[in-house]
């Protein structure tokens, strides 16, 4: 097994971290947008589910089955319509299922799989190990985003004057 493939523990922790952040969130809260050009929690969850199945897993499969596959950059803006009518519980459950499946595959890979290479059209030559680091960066960015949305929607108003010093940017 591959204790040397990076980031797998972080990737495994993400669903539980998100579940904890959303433990007191209603569906109305999940659909709240702080501004028209910002994502709601539901849209972030839809994006995570979509990215898991349509970006990361296909890339892993291609890293393993092709010599130097070529990847196009993934742009979340191209999928806004998919995210717009998201069902937060359904999308999160789908994300969790896909993440479990992806981790099962990744944990079964030999350590040297991390050195497999691909050509990313924007970043140049990358390794599977580097993509795993980017995947963790992606997760952490959205964990932070959801945390900020939860703070703004669920807790800021309830803090009354104690919340005035917080400069939230959900």
Residue frames as qw, qx, qy, qz and C-alpha x, y, z in Angstrom:
[[0.000, 0.889, 0.457, 0.000, 0.00, 0.00, 0.00],
 [0.460, 0.503, 0.031, 0.731, 1.11, 3.57, -0.47],
 [0.411, -0.738, -0.322, 0.426, 1.76, 5.50, 2.68],
 [0.392, -0.282, 0.194, 0.854, 3.84, 7.77, 0.49],
 [0.090, 0.573, 0.529, 0.620, 1.03, 9.07, -1.70],
 [0.106, -0.025, -0.355, 0.928, 0.41, 12.52, -0.23],
 [0.308, -0.067, -0.006, -0.949, -2.76, 14.18, 1.01],
 [0.442, -0.240, -0.804, -0.316, -4.99, 11.11, 1.32],
 [0.270, -0.401, -0.715, 0.506, -5.73, 11.72, 5.01],
 [0.099, 0.290, 0.091, -0.947, -6.74, 15.32, 4.25],
 [0.392, -0.009, -0.580, -0.714, -8.94, 14.19, 1.37],
 [0.415, -0.300, -0.859, 0.014, -10.51, 11.58, 3.66],
 [0.177, -0.360, -0.563, 0.723, -11.19, 14.18, 6.38],
 [0.091, -0.056, -0.236, -0.966, -12.97, 16.68, 4.15],
 [0.422, -0.425, -0.636, -0.486, -16.49, 15.17, 4.22],
 [0.521, -0.524, -0.598, 0.310, -16.54, 14.99, 8.05],
 [0.246, -0.214, -0.134, 0.936, -15.19, 18.54, 8.35],
 [0.208, -0.183, -0.391, -0.878, -17.90, 19.80, 6.03],
 [0.497, -0.475, -0.702, -0.188, -20.59, 17.77, 7.79],
 [0.441, -0.444, -0.489, 0.607, -19.54, 19.34, 11.10],
 [0.086, -0.089, 0.060, 0.991, -19.59, 22.86, 9.68],
 [0.367, -0.189, -0.461, -0.786, -23.09, 22.32, 8.33],
 [0.215, -0.215, -0.917, 0.259, -24.52, 20.58, 11.41],
 [0.067, 0.551, 0.557, -0.618, -26.89, 23.46, 12.25],
 [0.111, 0.254, -0.377, -0.884, -27.62, 24.63, 8.70],
 [0.598, 0.444, 0.547, -0.382, -31.16, 24.48, 7.29],
 [0.571, 0.398, 0.565, 0.442, -31.91, 24.08, 3.59],
 [0.129, 0.966, 0.205, 0.088, -32.79, 27.78, 3.51],
 [0.388, -0.811, 0.326, 0.293, -29.40, 28.59, 5.02],
 [0.653, -0.102, 0.607, 0.441, -27.69, 26.31, 2.48],
 [0.451, 0.618, 0.511, 0.392, -29.33, 28.20, -0.40],
 [0.123, -0.953, -0.100, 0.258, -28.53, 31.68, 0.96],
 [0.668, 0.391, 0.077, 0.628, -26.15, 33.71, -1.18],
 [0.364, -0.594, -0.200, 0.690, -24.27, 36.63, 0.37],
 [0.184, 0.609, -0.212, -0.742, -24.30, 38.36, -3.03],
 [0.811, 0.475, 0.079, -0.333, -25.53, 37.50, -6.50],
 [0.585, 0.645, -0.491, 0.008, -22.01, 36.79, -7.76],
 [0.154, -0.475, 0.808, -0.314, -21.11, 34.53, -4.81],
 [0.511, -0.059, -0.839, -0.176, -21.80, 30.84, -4.24],
 [0.715, -0.467, 0.125, -0.505, -24.24, 29.51, -1.67],
 [0.455, -0.382, 0.793, -0.132, -23.33, 26.49, 0.46],
 [0.814, 0.309, 0.455, -0.185, -25.57, 24.39, -1.81],
 [0.620, 0.763, -0.172, -0.059, -23.68, 25.58, -4.89],
 [0.050, -0.694, 0.714, -0.083, -20.30, 24.84, -3.28],
 [0.644, -0.128, 0.734, -0.173, -21.48, 21.31, -2.45],
 [0.797, 0.542, 0.225, -0.141, -22.70, 20.84, -6.01],
 [0.361, 0.826, -0.433, -0.006, -19.33, 22.06, -7.28],
 [0.319, -0.520, 0.784, -0.118, -17.46, 19.64, -5.01],
 [0.771, 0.152, 0.596, -0.164, -19.61, 16.73, -6.18],
 [0.687, 0.720, 0.018, -0.097, -19.20, 17.72, -9.82],
 [0.147, 0.808, -0.571, 0.024, -15.42, 18.20, -9.48],
 [0.566, -0.351, 0.735, -0.126, -15.01, 14.85, -7.75],
 [0.756, 0.253, 0.602, -0.042, -16.66, 12.92, -10.56],
 [0.628, 0.745, 0.210, 0.081, -15.92, 15.01, -13.64],
 [0.195, 0.893, -0.381, 0.140, -12.48, 16.42, -12.93],
 [0.313, -0.642, 0.683, -0.151, -10.46, 14.55, -10.32],
 [0.800, -0.044, 0.591, -0.086, -11.52, 10.94, -10.90],
 [0.793, 0.600, 0.097, 0.042, -11.14, 11.07, -14.68],
 [0.200, 0.854, -0.461, 0.136, -7.71, 12.63, -14.24],
 [0.531, -0.467, 0.696, -0.126, -6.61, 9.92, -11.82],
 [0.866, 0.242, 0.434, -0.058, -7.86, 7.26, -14.24],
 [0.631, 0.764, -0.090, 0.097, -5.97, 8.88, -17.10],
 [0.146, -0.786, 0.590, -0.110, -2.78, 9.26, -15.03],
 [0.642, -0.277, 0.708, -0.101, -2.93, 5.51, -14.46],
 [0.784, 0.341, 0.518, 0.001, -3.94, 4.35, -17.93],
 [0.577, 0.792, 0.066, 0.190, -2.13, 6.72, -20.30],
 [0.652, -0.147, 0.009, 0.744, 1.41, 7.89, -20.81],
 [0.167, -0.188, 0.021, 0.968, 1.50, 11.68, -20.39],
 [0.119, 0.697, 0.694, 0.135, -2.24, 12.41, -20.74],
 [0.121, 0.227, 0.059, 0.965, -3.17, 16.02, -21.58],
 [0.131, -0.627, -0.697, 0.321, -5.59, 17.83, -19.26],
 [0.034, 0.655, 0.241, 0.715, -7.55, 20.98, -19.94],
 [0.007, 0.105, -0.518, 0.849, -7.86, 23.41, -17.03],
 [0.177, -0.567, -0.805, -0.007, -11.10, 22.96, -15.10],
 [0.035, -0.194, 0.048, -0.979, -13.19, 26.12, -14.82],
 [0.053, 0.397, 0.812, -0.426, -16.04, 26.13, -12.30],
 [0.263, 0.432, 0.045, -0.862, -17.57, 29.08, -14.14],
 [0.303, 0.130, -0.739, -0.588, -18.37, 26.75, -17.05],
 [0.326, -0.256, -0.910, -0.026, -20.70, 24.73, -14.80],
 [0.148, -0.036, 0.386, -0.910, -22.67, 27.44, -13.00],
 [0.648, -0.086, -0.282, -0.702, -25.99, 26.19, -14.40],
 [0.666, -0.076, -0.740, 0.059, -25.30, 22.75, -12.91],
 [0.308, -0.057, -0.637, 0.705, -24.70, 24.31, -9.49],
 [0.233, -0.241, -0.023, -0.942, -27.59, 26.79, -9.56],
 [0.743, -0.268, -0.168, -0.590, -30.41, 24.34, -8.73],
 [0.359, 0.270, -0.852, 0.270, -28.37, 22.17, -6.42],
 [0.784, -0.508, -0.231, -0.272, -29.94, 19.92, -3.81],
 [0.063, -0.749, 0.582, -0.311, -27.48, 20.28, -0.92],
 [0.721, -0.309, 0.576, -0.230, -28.16, 16.94, 0.78],
 [0.916, 0.355, 0.188, -0.016, -28.24, 14.97, -2.46],
 [0.520, 0.765, -0.308, 0.220, -25.09, 16.61, -3.80],
 [0.246, -0.693, 0.614, -0.288, -23.24, 16.18, -0.52],
 [0.854, -0.116, 0.483, -0.154, -24.20, 12.50, -0.29],
 [0.833, 0.545, 0.016, 0.092, -23.01, 12.04, -3.89],
 [0.191, 0.822, -0.465, 0.268, -19.75, 13.81, -3.04],
 [0.551, -0.516, 0.605, -0.253, -19.21, 11.56, 0.00],
 [0.928, 0.143, 0.338, -0.061, -19.85, 8.39, -2.02],
 [0.684, 0.690, -0.141, 0.188, -17.51, 9.48, -4.81],
 [0.057, -0.800, 0.530, -0.275, -14.81, 10.52, -2.34],
 [0.757, -0.328, 0.542, -0.160, -14.96, 7.12, -0.63],
 [0.901, 0.373, 0.207, 0.073, -14.62, 5.37, -4.00],
 [0.446, 0.817, -0.266, 0.249, -11.75, 7.63, -5.07],
 [0.306, -0.717, 0.573, -0.254, -9.88, 7.13, -1.81],
 [0.902, -0.095, 0.415, -0.069, -10.28, 3.38, -2.05],
 [0.798, 0.561, 0.010, 0.220, -8.57, 3.49, -5.45],
 [0.190, 0.851, -0.355, 0.336, -5.85, 5.92, -4.32],
 [0.567, -0.604, 0.512, -0.227, -5.03, 3.99, -1.14],
 [0.933, 0.042, 0.356, 0.035, -4.51, 0.86, -3.24],
 [0.606, 0.767, -0.174, 0.119, -1.94, 2.44, -5.55],
 [0.823, -0.106, -0.122, 0.544, 1.77, 1.71, -5.29],
 [0.329, -0.745, -0.048, 0.578, 3.92, 4.56, -4.03],
 [0.355, -0.166, 0.481, 0.784, 5.54, 5.09, -7.42],
 [0.209, 0.680, 0.653, 0.259, 2.14, 6.03, -8.91],
 [0.157, -0.884, -0.194, 0.395, 2.71, 9.51, -7.48],
 [0.298, -0.490, 0.430, 0.697, 5.48, 10.08, -10.03],
 [0.440, 0.468, 0.688, 0.338, 3.23, 9.44, -13.05],
 [0.108, -0.331, 0.099, 0.932, 3.12, 12.50, -15.28],
 [0.344, 0.714, 0.605, 0.080, 0.55, 14.43, -17.27],
 [0.251, 0.131, 0.181, 0.942, 0.55, 17.61, -19.30],
 [0.024, 0.743, 0.550, -0.380, -1.77, 20.25, -17.88],
 [0.431, 0.650, 0.346, 0.521, -2.49, 22.82, -20.59],
 [0.122, -0.946, -0.013, -0.299, -2.19, 25.74, -18.15],
 [0.589, -0.750, 0.301, 0.001, 0.36, 24.46, -15.60],
 [0.329, 0.636, -0.694, -0.081, 2.62, 22.36, -17.81],
 [0.637, 0.078, -0.766, 0.046, 4.00, 19.00, -16.75],
 [0.532, -0.498, 0.357, -0.584, 2.54, 17.74, -13.47],
 [0.236, 0.115, -0.959, 0.107, 2.71, 14.54, -11.44],
 [0.549, -0.493, -0.629, -0.245, -0.11, 12.65, -9.77],
 [0.505, -0.368, -0.488, 0.609, 1.44, 13.65, -6.43],
 [0.076, -0.041, -0.004, 0.996, 1.21, 17.31, -7.38],
 [0.394, -0.344, -0.499, -0.691, -2.41, 16.88, -8.43],
 [0.570, -0.474, -0.657, 0.136, -3.18, 15.30, -5.03],
 [0.314, -0.275, -0.302, 0.857, -1.72, 18.39, -3.35],
 [0.160, -0.106, -0.260, -0.946, -3.87, 20.62, -5.57],
 [0.498, -0.418, -0.688, -0.323, -6.92, 18.48, -4.73],
 [0.483, -0.468, -0.556, 0.489, -6.26, 19.07, -1.01],
 [0.125, -0.125, -0.024, 0.984, -5.81, 22.81, -1.71],
 [0.319, -0.279, -0.527, -0.737, -9.16, 22.76, -3.53],
 [0.533, -0.496, -0.685, 0.023, -10.85, 21.02, -0.60],
 [0.409, -0.381, -0.399, 0.727, -9.35, 23.40, 1.95],
 [0.012, -0.052, -0.180, -0.982, -10.41, 26.44, -0.06],
 [0.463, -0.376, -0.532, -0.602, -14.00, 25.24, -0.12],
 [0.540, -0.448, -0.631, 0.330, -13.91, 24.26, 3.56],
 [0.233, -0.222, -0.197, 0.926, -12.86, 27.84, 4.29],
 [0.209, -0.177, -0.385, -0.881, -15.57, 29.16, 1.96],
 [0.538, -0.467, -0.649, -0.266, -18.31, 27.10, 3.60],
 [0.475, -0.385, -0.522, 0.595, -17.05, 28.04, 7.08],
 [0.074, -0.095, -0.020, 0.993, -17.28, 31.72, 6.16],
 [0.385, -0.298, -0.516, -0.704, -20.80, 31.26, 4.75],
 [0.573, -0.465, -0.669, 0.086, -21.87, 29.46, 7.94],
 [0.352, -0.267, -0.359, 0.822, -20.34, 32.19, 10.09],
 [0.093, -0.026, -0.161, -0.982, -22.13, 34.93, 8.16],
 [0.491, -0.284, -0.561, -0.603, -25.50, 33.20, 7.83],
 [0.686, -0.396, -0.609, -0.034, -25.85, 31.35, 11.11],
 [0.638, -0.409, -0.412, 0.506, -23.80, 33.03, 13.82],
 [0.289, 0.223, -0.029, 0.930, -22.99, 36.66, 13.06],
 [0.340, -0.553, -0.234, -0.724, -26.43, 38.15, 13.78],
 [0.762, -0.513, -0.391, -0.048, -26.78, 36.07, 16.95],
 [0.637, -0.077, -0.310, 0.702, -23.53, 37.49, 18.31],
 [0.133, -0.938, -0.310, 0.081, -25.14, 40.95, 18.51],
 [0.042, 0.973, -0.228, 0.010, -22.65, 43.69, 19.31],
 [0.644, -0.489, 0.545, 0.222, -19.95, 41.07, 19.89],
 [0.741, 0.316, 0.508, 0.305, -20.04, 40.29, 16.17],
 [0.252, 0.956, 0.060, -0.139, -19.41, 43.88, 15.05],
 [0.241, -0.756, 0.526, 0.307, -15.63, 43.42, 15.00],
 [0.649, 0.036, 0.715, 0.256, -15.78, 40.47, 12.63],
 [0.315, 0.604, -0.310, -0.662, -15.13, 41.45, 9.05],
 [0.675, 0.115, 0.729, 0.027, -16.66, 38.49, 7.22],
 [0.300, 0.513, -0.459, -0.661, -16.30, 38.01, 3.47],
 [0.675, 0.090, 0.721, -0.126, -18.46, 35.03, 2.58]]
